[in-house]
Amino acid sequence: MRRRMTAVGRFSLLSETKSNPSIPVMVLALSGKPLSAEDFREIYYNRNIAGKHYRFRSITQDSTHFSLLPSTKFVPQVSEILSYPMVYRTELKSWIAEAILDPLDLSKSLWQAKTTTGGVLGQSGAIPAPPTQDTNDDDSVESLILFRAHHCMADGVSLATIFVDLMDEKEELDELVATQVKAFQKQKKKRSTIFRLFVLLYYWGWGSIKSFAYQLYLYFADLKTKLFYPSPWKKLRKAHEDGNGDTTTATQRTLSWVQACSVDEVKQVADYFSTKHSKVTINDIFCSCISAAIAKLITFHQSRHPEMKLSLPYLNLVMPVHMLGGVLLPGQAMGNKIGAMVSRVPGQSTGERMDPGERLLSVHQILNSRKQTPAAVWSYLLAKLVGTIGLGSSVNRLEDGNTGVIPWLFTKAHANASAVVTNVRGPENYVHLDGRRVEATLGFLPLPPGIPLGMVIQSYAGKVTLTVMAESWAIPDAISDQFMSWVVEEYEALKHQAALK
């Protein structure tokens, strides 16, 4: 049986390059009884994942269609890593970096999972702190699931949500989502038809004009920046390639993760900086912290390369936006319902260090203004259009490297952005996989062509975790953890200003 690929799914095939495959990676760290590949495969069958979501048993027939295999003939690509990570964080980092760059054979499967088990709790580094409560029994071990899938299968939010179907608490979580949707719809109905019509016209009319005008502004601002402040990223990449004598090392990845704070705490910080008519969000806070960390990163590189003039007074952030609010309704099929918006935020300050509170309010104002427009919707529609008409073969692009019309358009659209930052909201309480508690989740973004950093802001079980995936020439492996400490340092400064000590 054949199913047509979504236009955005096809766009992911057309826009990826050899050094930038479109493959998000997720890591789940569990405690409890050991989890083998056979255990995971059995849970997959028992939960009927392939029956509920046909793409889990699909392969690509060509660049436009999936081939659906009968559940009896499709063999899940689940394998086991026999040796558990022995070196804290280092080995797991290596596994994740390899998973995000190693191409998937889409003629066999759109996804792949690896399991490993037998470690002492906290041994791999995926679990940030020693677990408590029901995980300290003598038989409890640490297990990992390393899951990756191509973006043509689904967007990252959909893939993360699908894991709910594997969990013991699935019915409770589905009921919670349904309740929240009903409450939103009820609140929406309280508004008059005239008011809703006015908002719709304002959003699509004036909002669209603002969206396209801002994109034009980004384009010319980027041209101006190139004249006075040539891109530090291009200089750093060239220096890295010249130092290594070839360009192959430019495809390496460095990564890190950190548990930054509790959700309740960061909400209090957001409330402190909010006003009656302008509410600061968790996303605003960490986008501000990330911009401050990138400014410190440029300063670090300047100290290593005094012969180069590196400056980044402003930087562009790309923010993926899920068209359904970051959730899939119970029974809804997974898909590629993702758009994006680009925002220009403060980078390095020319004088003294920019006050963290001032930086946050500036970032909040910019992001809030962008969210009041359909910029993300227009990008989603444009991606659908490009994916529908097609502009060349992704196969040729994979062979030739970073070439082709679509990767070029992609780079122009994000106006030489410094980072892509996405927000993933997970369950508020711990969930379990066949009795094993999921202690931590780590999601990693594939880097789009031309963007050196990718960050995920994710919440799970009342904690906020940050991850970064970067080009090795942008964040050297030796300072990947240091970069995350810069992000947390900026957050701590905001917390201090909010008097939350």
Residue pairs with C-beta under 8 A, 6 or more apart in sequence:
1 67
1 68
2 61
2 65
2 66
2 67
2 68
3 54
3 58
3 65
3 66
3 68
4 64
4 65
4 66
5 60
5 63
5 64
5 65
5 66
5 152
6 335
6 336
6 384
6 387
7 383
7 384
7 385
7 386
7 387
7 388
8 155
8 336
8 337
8 338
8 380
8 383
8 384
8 387
9 151
9 152
9 153
9 154
9 335
9 336
9 387
10 63
10 64
10 152
10 387
10 388
10 390
11 336
11 383
11 384
11 386
11 387
11 406
12 22
12 150
12 151
12 152
12 336
13 22
13 63
13 150
13 152
13 394
14 63
14 386
14 387
14 390
14 391
14 392
14 394
14 397
14 404
14 406
15 22
15 406
15 407
15 410
15 448
15 449
16 22
16 151
16 394
16 397
16 398
16 446
16 449
17 397
17 398
17 401
17 402
17 403
17 404
17 407
17 449
18 251
18 397
18 398
18 399
18 400
18 401
18 402
19 101
19 250
19 251
19 401
19 402
20 402
20 407
20 446
20 447
20 448
20 449
21 100
21 101
21 103
21 104
21 150
21 446
22 150
22 151
22 152
22 446
23 99
23 100
23 103
23 104
23 148
23 149
23 150
23 151
23 446
24 100
24 148
24 149
24 151
24 156
24 159
24 443
24 444
24 445
24 446
25 96
25 99
25 100
25 146
25 147
25 148
25 443
25 444
25 446
26 145
26 146
26 147
26 148
26 159
26 160
26 163
26 441
26 442
26 443
26 444
27 92
27 96
27 126
27 144
27 145
27 146
27 147
27 440
27 441
27 442
27 443
27 444
28 144
28 145
28 147
28 163
28 433
28 438
28 440
28 441
29 124
29 126
29 127
29 142
29 143
29 144
29 438
29 439
29 440
29 441
29 442
30 142
30 143
30 144
30 145
30 433
30 436
30 437
30 438
30 439
31 121
31 127
31 131
31 135
31 140
31 141
31 142
31 143
31 436
31 437
31 439
32 135
32 140
32 141
32 143
32 432
32 435
32 436
32 437
33 139
33 140
33 141
33 435
33 436
34 117
34 118
34 141
34 143
35 115
35 117
35 143
35 145
35 433
35 436
36 80
36 115
36 117
37 78
37 79
37 80
37 113
37 114
37 115
39 115
39 434
40 78
40 113
40 115
40 145
41 76
41 78
43 166
43 433
43 434
44 50
44 76
44 78
44 166
47 165
47 166
47 170
49 56
49 162
49 165
49 166
50 56
50 57
50 71
50 74
50 76
51 71
52 165
53 162
53 165
53 333
53 334
54 66
54 68
54 333
55 66
55 110
55 153
55 154
55 334
56 76
56 110
56 111
57 68
57 69
57 70
57 71
57 74
58 66
58 67
58 68
58 69
58 110
58 153
59 66
59 67
59 69
59 106
59 107
59 108
59 109
59 110
60 66
60 67
60 106
60 107
60 110
60 152
61 67
63 390
63 393
63 394
63 395
64 390
66 110
74 109
76 109
76 113
77 108
77 109
77 111
77 112
77 113
78 112
78 113
78 114
78 115
79 112
79 113
79 114
79 115
80 114
80 115
80 116
81 95
81 114
81 115
81 116
81 146
82 116
83 116
84 116
84 117
84 118
84 119
84 123
84 124
84 142
85 91
85 92
85 95
85 116
85 119
85 123
85 124
85 125
85 144
86 123
88 123
88 124
88 125
89 124
89 125
89 481
90 125
91 124
92 124
92 125
92 126
92 144
93 254
93 255
93 256
93 480
95 114
95 146
96 146
96 255
96 442
96 444
97 252
97 253
97 254
97 255
99 114
99 146
99 148
100 148
100 253
100 444
100 446
100 469
101 251
101 253
103 398
104 110
104 111
104 112
104 148
104 149
104 150
106 150
106 152
110 149
110 150
110 152
110 153
111 147
111 148
111 149
111 150
111 153
112 147
112 148
112 149
113 145
113 146
113 147
113 148
114 145
114 146
115 143
115 144
115 145
115 146
116 143
116 144
116 146
117 141
117 142
117 143
117 144
118 141
118 142
118 143
119 141
119 142
119 143
119 144
120 141
120 142
121 127
121 130
121 131
121 135
121 140
121 141
121 142
121 439
122 129
122 130
122 131
122 142
123 142
124 142
124 144
126 142
126 144
126 439
126 440
126 442
127 142
127 439
127 440
128 258
128 259
128 440
128 465
129 259
131 437
131 439
134 437
135 437
135 439
142 439
143 436
147 159
147 163
149 159
151 336
151 446
152 336
153 159
153 334
154 162
154 334
154 335
154 336
155 320
155 322
155 335
155 336
155 337
155 338
156 320
156 338
156 422
156 424
156 443
156 445
157 322
157 326
157 327
157 328
157 338
157 424
158 328
158 334
158 335
158 336
158 337
159 334
160 424
160 426
160 441
160 443
161 327
161 328
161 334
162 328
162 334
164 170
164 173
164 174
164 427
164 431
166 433
167 173
167 431
167 432
167 433
167 438
168 431
168 432
168 433
168 434
168 435
169 427
169 429
169 431
169 432
173 427
173 431
174 330
177 327
177 329
177 330
178 329
178 330
181 329
188 196
203 372
203 373
203 374
204 374
207 372
207 373
207 374
208 373
208 374
208 378
210 369
210 372
210 373
211 373
211 374
211 375
211 378
212 378
214 370
214 373
214 375
215 342
215 375
215 413
217 344
218 316
218 342
218 344
218 415
219 412
219 415
221 314
221 344
221 415
222 316
222 415
222 416
225 231
225 313
225 314
229 311
229 312
229 313
230 309
231 416
232 298
232 301
232 308
232 310
232 311
232 312
233 416
233 418
233 452
233 474
235 305
235 308
235 310
236 301
236 305
236 310
236 473
236 474
237 250
237 452
237 471
237 473
237 474
239 305
239 308
239 473
240 249
240 250
240 472
240 473
241 247
241 249
241 250
241 473
249 472
249 473
250 471
250 472
250 473
252 471
252 472
253 447
253 469
253 470
253 471
253 472
254 469
254 470
254 471
254 472
254 475
254 476
254 477
254 480
255 444
255 467
255 468
255 469
255 470
255 480
256 467
256 468
256 480
256 481
256 483
256 484
257 442
257 465
257 466
257 467
257 468
257 484
258 465
258 466
258 481
258 484
258 485
258 487
258 488
259 440
259 463
259 464
259 465
260 266
260 286
260 464
260 465
260 466
260 487
260 488
260 491
261 463
261 464
261 491
261 495
262 462
262 463
262 464
263 282
263 428
263 459
263 462
263 463
263 464
264 462
265 495
265 500
266 282
266 285
266 464
266 491
267 282
268 498
268 500
269 285
269 491
269 494
269 495
269 498
269 500
270 279
270 280
270 281
270 282
270 284
270 285
271 280
272 497
272 498
272 499
272 500
273 280
273 285
273 357
273 360
273 361
273 364
273 494
273 498
274 280
278 364
278 365
278 368
280 360
280 361
280 364
281 364
282 423
282 457
282 459
282 464
283 319
283 367
283 421
283 423
283 457
284 360
284 363
284 364
284 367
284 368
285 360
285 491
285 494
286 421
286 457
286 464
286 466
286 487
286 491
287 317
287 319
287 345
287 363
287 367
287 421
288 345
288 356
288 359
288 360
288 362
288 363
288 364
288 490
288 494
289 487
289 488
289 490
289 491
289 494
290 317
290 419
290 421
290 455
290 487
291 315
291 317
291 345
291 346
291 347
291 359
291 363
292 354
292 356
292 359
292 486
292 487
292 490
293 483
293 484
293 486
293 487
293 489
293 490
294 312
294 315
294 347
294 418
294 419
294 453
295 312
295 347
295 348
295 349
295 354
296 486
297 474
297 475
297 483
297 486
298 310
298 311
298 312
298 347
298 348
299 348
300 479
301 308
301 310
302 308
302 310
311 348
312 347
312 348
312 418
313 346
313 347
313 348
313 349
313 350
314 344
314 345
314 346
314 347
315 344
315 345
315 346
315 347
315 417
315 418
315 419
316 342
316 343
316 344
316 345
316 414
316 415
316 416
316 417
316 418
317 342
317 343
317 345
317 417
317 418
317 419
317 420
317 421
318 340
318 341
318 342
318 414
318 417
318 419
318 420
318 421
318 448
318 451
319 340
319 341
319 342
319 343
319 367
319 376
319 420
319 421
319 422
319 423
320 338
320 339
320 340
320 420
320 422
321 338
321 339
321 340
321 341
321 376
322 337
322 338
323 337
323 338
323 339
323 376
323 377
323 380
324 332
324 337
326 423
326 424
326 425
328 334
337 380
338 380
339 375
339 376
339 377
339 378
339 379
339 380
339 381
339 383
340 376
340 379
340 380
340 414
340 420
341 370
341 371
341 373
341 375
341 376
341 379
342 375
342 413
342 414
342 415
342 417
343 366
343 367
343 370
344 366
344 415
345 362
345 363
345 366
345 367
346 354
346 359
346 362
346 363
347 418
356 490
356 493
356 494
356 497
357 494
357 497
359 490
360 494
379 413
386 406
386 409
391 404
391 405
391 406
392 404
392 405
392 406
396 404
397 403
397 404
397 406
397 407
402 449
407 449
407 450
410 448
410 449
410 450
411 449
411 450
414 420
414 448
414 450
414 451
416 450
417 450
417 451
418 451
418 452
418 453
419 451
419 452
419 453
419 454
419 455
420 445
420 447
420 448
420 451
420 453
420 454
420 455
421 454
421 455
421 456
421 457
422 445
422 455
422 456
422 457
423 456
423 457
423 458
424 443
424 456
424 457
424 458
424 459
425 458
425 459
426 441
426 458
426 459
426 460
426 461
427 460
427 461
428 459
428 461
428 462
429 461
429 462
430 437
430 438
430 439
430 461
431 437
431 438
432 438
438 460
440 460
440 465
441 458
441 460
441 465
442 458
442 465
442 467
443 456
443 458
443 467
444 454
444 456
444 467
444 469
445 454
445 455
445 456
445 469
446 454
446 469
447 453
447 454
447 469
447 470
447 471
448 454
452 470
452 471
452 473
452 474
452 475
453 468
453 469
453 470
453 471
453 474
453 475
454 468
454 469
454 470
455 466
455 467
455 468
455 469
456 466
456 467
457 464
457 466
458 464
458 465
458 466
458 467
459 465
466 484
466 487
468 475
468 480
468 483
468 484
470 480
470 483
475 483
495 501
